[in-house]
Amino acid sequence: SLWLPSVKDNLIICCCIRWLFLPFLCLSLSVFKNPVCKVYRFQTVDSKWMLVREQMEECTLSFSIPKQLLSLYIQEDMGRVQDLRELGELSPHWDNLRKEVVTRYGGLISSYQETLAELDKVTGRSFKPSCCKAQKSLEFIPINLHTQRMRVTCPRKTDTIYDIVTVGAPAAHFQGFKCGGLQRLLSRYEAEKKSFSTAYQCIYYSPEHTAKAQEVLSTMSILQPLITNLADQLLQAAQEHSSTGLRDALKMLSDKVSQLPNPSMHLLIHLSYPFISLYYTSSLPPLIFPVGDWREQLCPLVTRLKDCVMEVVEKAKKAMTFVLLQEAACSIPQGFLLQQRRDVVFSQALAALACGFIMRLYAGMQDKSFLRQLHLVGLVAQFESLLSTYSEEIGMLEDMEFGISDLRRVLFKITEAKTEDISELQPLVCGRRDHFTVEVPLPRLVFQTLPEEIKEGKPLQVFPVLFNVGINEQQTIAERFGDISLQERINQKNFEILEAYYKSLSEKVPLECLPCFQTQSDIKELLETLGQNVVTKKRKNVEILWIAGMICRRLNGIRFTSCKSAKDRTSMSVTLEQCALLRDEHQLSKDFFIRALDCMRREGCRIENVEKNIRCRKYAFNMLQLMAFPKCYRPPEGTYGKVDS
């Protein structure tokens, strides 16, 4: 009743399916590689048969995204050093602090350059095995990042696919968790920084203030070249005597100048019959000149405008740079170590998110309702975590919480690839720490099928949410003798984010456009149940994870599952979810549920994942540990043993 084809059968099936989807094959090959396929046959409740195919793949983004981020970190920090040097002459006290801050930045830059050089030497690998999780040269790389797809063919329903991304919890394993993770470290650091600022004559700036200063600097670097370019366009339109071009350039120029961080700097333009009036500061009278040689009349005014803008930008840059100097001076040395930790965690999280976004985009390319939802509202990305809130894993969870939260600073943009070459389909990351954009290129023929809003480059949002329920023996200790408040806070906070996303979605997209499922509960009812569960005091309440996963799939979202290494507990969760989907959506016979679950865990893609990581086909559990697990998360006899994870 359970059909497990030979390697030859798998190869033939895989080839046939890939030929059916040849138009999108180049997309898959550009990002996903080294597929592992397993095929099963299970009986339905009406004694018919369904065909189930699992496919697990590695993702090239495991290395390419962190390498791009490292380059951007280096570029940003080198720019910061240059800004500090351009502050000019400072008092001896501040000059000494500047030298110390520049030295710290230099150390960070040097460390990142060294890591990038080491990563450039890595060839032929597209995932980091769990045994390398604490390796210094690979600390920016996500642990054991894989995609998994289940395709179901059954008599009563058209072929359906279910995707999930599995990845080790984004955390700074090399730096360790002796003093906790980012949540505790940053709280302690902010308290210490206040007392340090008093001792060293620094002004204490909160994270919100420094974030605003960084935002102003980022805005300046974008606005200045834009204004210069628009001013040149204005002169070009004047030379061509194009009144329409002149009006358009003036309007855009006025808009950009008004965004400068100086309330007295405005550009107001008025064109009336034979005169043009130009206001470029509120403190000066308007300049009015007759329309004759437009370029000759405008040239000195535009030059003066550029000079004014330059002066405003320079003053704003120096003021904000001095704010950041004071903040950095109060950060020595702990602030730089925390920045590095946050960079490491974010790098792992972004690589996983980009992988999931691209997998979901490729799967929904021909679904107009999904594409409409994508550009109108954005996608929810639901991270499921099985970490305990005890010992080292509580530090991992603290890191993961910040890493997932920082993903809110990421936007996606879909672009047209320059050529049809597969190498041109690799995603590109641009931006800086306060804001990153991931550009996803598509072949021209595929790109042309997208909605106009997406083709025009509209930024696409992702709403990351994290739910955690520990299931191992360490969680038993935490629940009986420790503290699970971190898990409770995370689940409550992210439930509110998920609920707000649903509200926004229901206001902009007809809910009938969302995927159809056999189970009767609608999203609103599921959200109410989830809300009740996150406030209920219940040990190892894995229903939180199940319900959150169901909601994510009904919202067209991206599913992620994590534990420490994405190898053992993650495998139990993924196989359980797959069998639950077969039961609830494809009428898997109840008599076959446990048999199908054991089959997937014994022979499926997840045991192959274990072997890829540790060269052993055994889940890293022992009998005593498994006694603490919820029953549905226990592997079959003969598939586990205590091995090095």
WOBELDA-V71997 format. One record per residue. N is the residue number from 1. RES is the residue in one letter. PSI is psi as a letter, one per 20 degrees, with the letter a starting at -180 (999 if undefined). OMEGA is omega in whole degrees, 0 to 359 (none if undefined). Layout:
N/RES/PSI/OMEGA
N/RES/PSI/OMEGA
This chain:
1/S/h/176
2/L/o/185
3/W/o/176
4/L/o/185
5/P/r/175
6/S/r/178
7/V/h/179
8/K/g/178
9/D/g/180
10/N/g/181
11/L/g/180
12/I/g/180
13/I/g/181
14/C/g/181
15/C/g/180
16/C/g/181
17/I/g/180
18/R/h/177
19/W/h/179
20/L/h/184
21/F/k/183
22/L/h/180
23/P/h/182
24/F/j/182
25/L/g/182
26/C/h/177
27/L/g/181
28/S/g/183
29/L/h/183
30/S/h/186
31/V/h/185
32/F/q/184
33/K/r/178
34/N/m/181
35/P/q/171
36/V/p/186
37/C/q/174
38/K/q/181
39/V/p/181
40/Y/r/172
41/R/p/182
42/F/q/182
43/Q/p/178
44/T/r/182
45/V/h/180
46/D/k/174
47/S/k/172
48/K/a/186
49/W/q/173
50/M/q/177
51/L/p/182
52/V/p/180
53/R/p/174
54/E/p/172
55/Q/p/178
56/M/p/181
57/E/q/171
58/E/r/183
59/C/p/181
60/T/i/180
61/L/i/177
62/S/h/181
63/F/h/187
64/S/h/180
65/I/g/177
66/P/h/179
67/K/g/177
68/Q/g/179
69/L/g/178
70/L/g/178
71/S/g/180
72/L/h/176
73/Y/g/180
74/I/g/180
75/Q/g/181
76/E/g/182
77/D/h/175
78/M/h/176
79/G/h/178
80/R/g/178
81/V/g/179
82/Q/g/177
83/D/g/180
84/L/h/179
85/R/h/181
86/E/j/176
87/L/i/178
88/G/b/185
89/E/p/179
90/L/r/176
91/S/q/181
92/P/g/181
93/H/g/182
94/W/h/178
95/D/h/178
96/N/g/177
97/L/h/178
98/R/g/180
99/K/g/180
100/E/g/179
101/V/g/179
102/V/h/178
103/T/g/179
104/R/g/177
105/Y/g/179
106/G/h/177
107/G/g/179
108/L/g/179
109/I/g/181
110/S/g/179
111/S/g/180
112/Y/h/177
113/Q/h/178
114/E/g/178
115/T/g/179
116/L/g/178
117/A/h/178
118/E/g/179
119/L/h/178
120/D/h/179
121/K/i/182
122/V/o/180
123/T/q/175
124/G/j/179
125/R/p/179
126/S/j/169
127/F/q/178
128/K/o/180
129/P/q/185
130/S/h/180
131/C/i/179
132/C/j/188
133/K/h/181
134/A/j/181
135/Q/p/186
136/K/g/185
137/S/i/182
138/L/j/187
139/E/h/179
140/F/i/185
141/I/p/178
142/P/q/182
143/I/p/169
144/N/l/181
145/L/p/178
146/H/q/169
147/T/q/176
148/Q/p/180
149/R/p/174
150/M/p/177
151/R/p/185
152/V/p/173
153/T/o/181
154/C/r/186
155/P/h/191
156/R/i/188
157/K/q/175
158/T/r/180
159/D/p/182
160/T/q/177
161/I/q/177
162/Y/p/184
163/D/q/174
164/I/q/176
165/V/p/178
166/T/p/183
167/V/q/174
168/G/q/182
169/A/p/178
170/P/o/184
171/A/q/182
172/A/m/184
173/H/h/180
174/F/h/181
175/Q/i/175
176/G/r/187
177/F/k/182
178/K/h/181
179/C/j/180
180/G/a/178
181/G/a/187
182/L/h/184
183/Q/g/179
184/R/g/183
185/L/g/181
186/L/h/178
187/S/g/179
188/R/h/182
189/Y/g/180
190/E/h/178
191/A/g/180
192/E/h/183
193/K/h/179
194/K/g/180
195/S/h/178
196/F/g/183
197/S/h/178
198/T/g/183
199/A/h/185
200/Y/k/176
201/Q/l/176
202/C/q/173
203/I/p/179
204/Y/p/175
205/Y/p/178
206/S/r/176
207/P/h/179
208/E/h/180
209/H/g/181
210/T/h/176
211/A/h/178
212/K/g/178
213/A/g/178
214/Q/h/178
215/E/g/179
216/V/g/179
217/L/g/179
218/S/g/179
219/T/g/179
220/M/g/183
221/S/h/179
222/I/g/186
223/L/g/186
224/Q/g/178
225/P/h/178
226/L/g/181
227/I/g/178
228/T/g/180
229/N/g/179
230/L/h/176
231/A/h/177
232/D/h/176
233/Q/h/178
234/L/g/179
235/L/h/179
236/Q/g/178
237/A/h/178
238/A/g/180
239/Q/h/181
240/E/j/182
241/H/l/179
242/S/o/181
243/S/h/178
244/T/g/179
245/G/h/180
246/L/g/180
247/R/g/181
248/D/g/180
249/A/g/179
250/L/g/180
251/K/g/181
252/M/h/179
253/L/g/178
254/S/g/181
255/D/g/182
256/K/h/180
257/V/h/181
258/S/i/179
259/Q/i/178
260/L/q/184
261/P/l/180
262/N/o/186
263/P/i/181
264/S/i/183
265/M/o/179
266/H/q/175
267/L/o/180
268/L/p/184
269/I/p/178
270/H/o/176
271/L/p/177
272/S/o/165
273/Y/d/181
274/P/j/186
275/F/q/172
276/I/p/176
277/S/p/182
278/L/o/175
279/Y/p/177
280/Y/i/164
281/T/q/182
282/S/i/184
283/S/i/181
284/L/q/177
285/P/q/179
286/P/q/176
287/L/p/183
288/I/p/179
289/F/q/180
290/P/q/178
291/V/o/176
292/G/d/172
293/D/n/188
294/W/g/183
295/R/g/182
296/E/h/180
297/Q/h/185
298/L/h/189
299/C/g/180
300/P/h/179
301/L/g/179
302/V/g/177
303/T/g/179
304/R/h/177
305/L/g/179
306/K/g/179
307/D/g/179
308/C/g/180
309/V/g/179
310/M/g/181
311/E/g/179
312/V/g/181
313/V/g/181
314/E/g/180
315/K/g/180
316/A/g/180
317/K/g/181
318/K/g/180
319/A/g/181
320/M/h/178
321/T/h/178
322/F/h/175
323/V/g/181
324/L/h/175
325/L/g/179
326/Q/g/179
327/E/g/180
328/A/h/179
329/A/h/178
330/C/i/185
331/S/i/187
332/I/p/349
333/P/i/190
334/Q/h/182
335/G/h/180
336/F/h/177
337/L/h/178
338/L/h/177
339/Q/g/179
340/Q/g/179
341/R/g/181
342/R/h/177
343/D/g/181
344/V/g/183
345/V/g/180
346/F/h/180
347/S/g/179
348/Q/g/182
349/A/g/182
350/L/h/178
351/A/g/178
352/A/g/181
353/L/g/180
354/A/h/177
355/C/g/180
356/G/g/180
357/F/g/182
358/I/g/177
359/M/g/180
360/R/h/179
361/L/g/180
362/Y/h/182
363/A/h/184
364/G/j/186
365/M/h/181
366/Q/j/181
367/D/o/184
368/K/h/179
369/S/g/179
370/F/g/181
371/L/h/177
372/R/g/177
373/Q/h/182
374/L/g/184
375/H/h/179
376/L/h/187
377/V/h/188
378/G/a/184
379/L/q/172
380/V/p/177
381/A/o/187
382/Q/o/179
383/F/p/175
384/E/p/181
385/S/p/181
386/L/k/181
387/L/q/175
388/S/r/178
389/T/l/182
390/Y/q/175
391/S/c/185
392/E/h/186
393/E/h/176
394/I/h/174
395/G/h/177
396/M/g/180
397/L/h/177
398/E/g/175
399/D/g/184
400/M/g/180
401/E/g/180
402/F/g/180
403/G/g/179
404/I/g/180
405/S/h/180
406/D/i/178
407/L/i/177
408/R/i/179
409/R/j/185
410/V/p/171
411/L/q/176
412/F/q/177
413/K/p/181
414/I/p/183
415/T/r/176
416/E/p/181
417/A/q/182
418/K/h/178
419/T/r/178
420/E/i/181
421/D/p/182
422/I/h/181
423/S/h/179
424/E/i/183
425/L/j/177
426/Q/p/178
427/P/q/180
428/L/p/179
429/V/p/175
430/C/r/178
431/G/b/180
432/R/r/192
433/R/h/182
434/D/i/181
435/H/p/177
436/F/q/174
437/T/p/176
438/V/o/178
439/E/p/182
440/V/o/181
441/P/q/176
442/L/q/176
443/P/q/186
444/R/g/183
445/L/h/178
446/V/g/181
447/F/h/183
448/Q/i/181
449/T/i/185
450/L/q/175
451/P/q/184
452/E/g/182
453/E/h/180
454/I/g/179
455/K/h/180
456/E/j/174
457/G/k/179
458/K/p/178
459/P/p/183
460/L/p/185
461/Q/q/171
462/V/p/181
463/F/n/183
464/P/p/174
465/V/q/183
466/L/p/172
467/F/p/183
468/N/p/170
469/V/o/177
470/G/q/184
471/I/i/186
472/N/a/183
473/E/h/177
474/Q/h/177
475/Q/h/176
476/T/g/178
477/I/g/181
478/A/g/183
479/E/h/183
480/R/h/187
481/F/i/187
482/G/b/186
483/D/p/179
484/I/j/184
485/S/h/179
486/L/g/179
487/Q/g/180
488/E/g/180
489/R/g/180
490/I/g/183
491/N/g/179
492/Q/g/181
493/K/g/183
494/N/h/171
495/F/g/179
496/E/h/177
497/I/g/180
498/L/g/179
499/E/g/179
500/A/h/177
501/Y/g/180
502/Y/g/179
503/K/g/179
504/S/g/180
505/L/g/183
506/S/h/178
507/E/h/188
508/K/h/184
509/V/p/176
510/P/p/185
511/L/h/178
512/E/i/178
513/C/i/180
514/L/r/183
515/P/q/178
516/C/p/177
517/F/q/183
518/Q/h/183
519/T/q/190
520/Q/h/185
521/S/p/176
522/D/r/187
523/I/h/182
524/K/g/178
525/E/h/178
526/L/g/178
527/L/h/178
528/E/g/179
529/T/g/178
530/L/g/179
531/G/h/178
532/Q/h/183
533/N/h/183
534/V/i/178
535/V/i/180
536/T/p/177
537/K/n/181
538/K/p/183
539/R/p/178
540/K/l/184
541/N/m/184
542/V/i/175
543/E/h/176
544/I/g/181
545/L/g/182
546/W/g/183
547/I/g/178
548/A/h/178
549/G/g/178
550/M/g/180
551/I/g/180
552/C/g/181
553/R/h/179
554/R/h/179
555/L/j/181
556/N/k/187
557/G/a/180
558/I/p/183
559/R/p/176
560/F/q/173
561/T/p/184
562/S/q/161
563/C/b/183
564/K/g/184
565/S/j/182
566/A/k/187
567/K/g/188
568/D/f/177
569/R/h/178
570/T/g/180
571/S/h/178
572/M/g/182
573/S/g/182
574/V/g/181
575/T/h/177
576/L/g/180
577/E/g/180
578/Q/g/180
579/C/h/176
580/A/h/177
581/L/h/178
582/L/h/179
583/R/g/187
584/D/h/187
585/E/i/186
586/H/j/172
587/Q/l/172
588/L/p/181
589/S/p/180
590/K/h/179
591/D/h/183
592/F/i/188
593/F/g/182
594/I/h/179
595/R/g/178
596/A/g/180
597/L/g/179
598/D/h/180
599/C/g/180
600/M/h/181
601/R/h/182
602/R/h/189
603/E/i/189
604/G/a/185
605/C/h/185
606/R/h/176
607/I/h/173
608/E/h/178
609/N/g/178
610/V/g/181
611/E/h/177
612/K/h/184
613/N/g/188
614/I/j/178
615/R/k/180
616/C/p/182
617/R/l/179
618/K/p/172
619/Y/q/187
620/A/m/176
621/F/q/166
622/N/r/187
623/M/h/181
624/L/g/177
625/Q/g/185
626/L/h/177
627/M/h/179
628/A/i/182
629/F/q/166
630/P/q/189
631/K/h/184
632/C/i/178
633/Y/j/181
634/R/p/181
635/P/r/180
636/P/q/179
637/E/q/177
638/G/i/182
639/T/j/183
640/Y/r/179
641/G/q/184
642/K/o/178
643/V/r/180
644/D/p/182
645/S/999/none
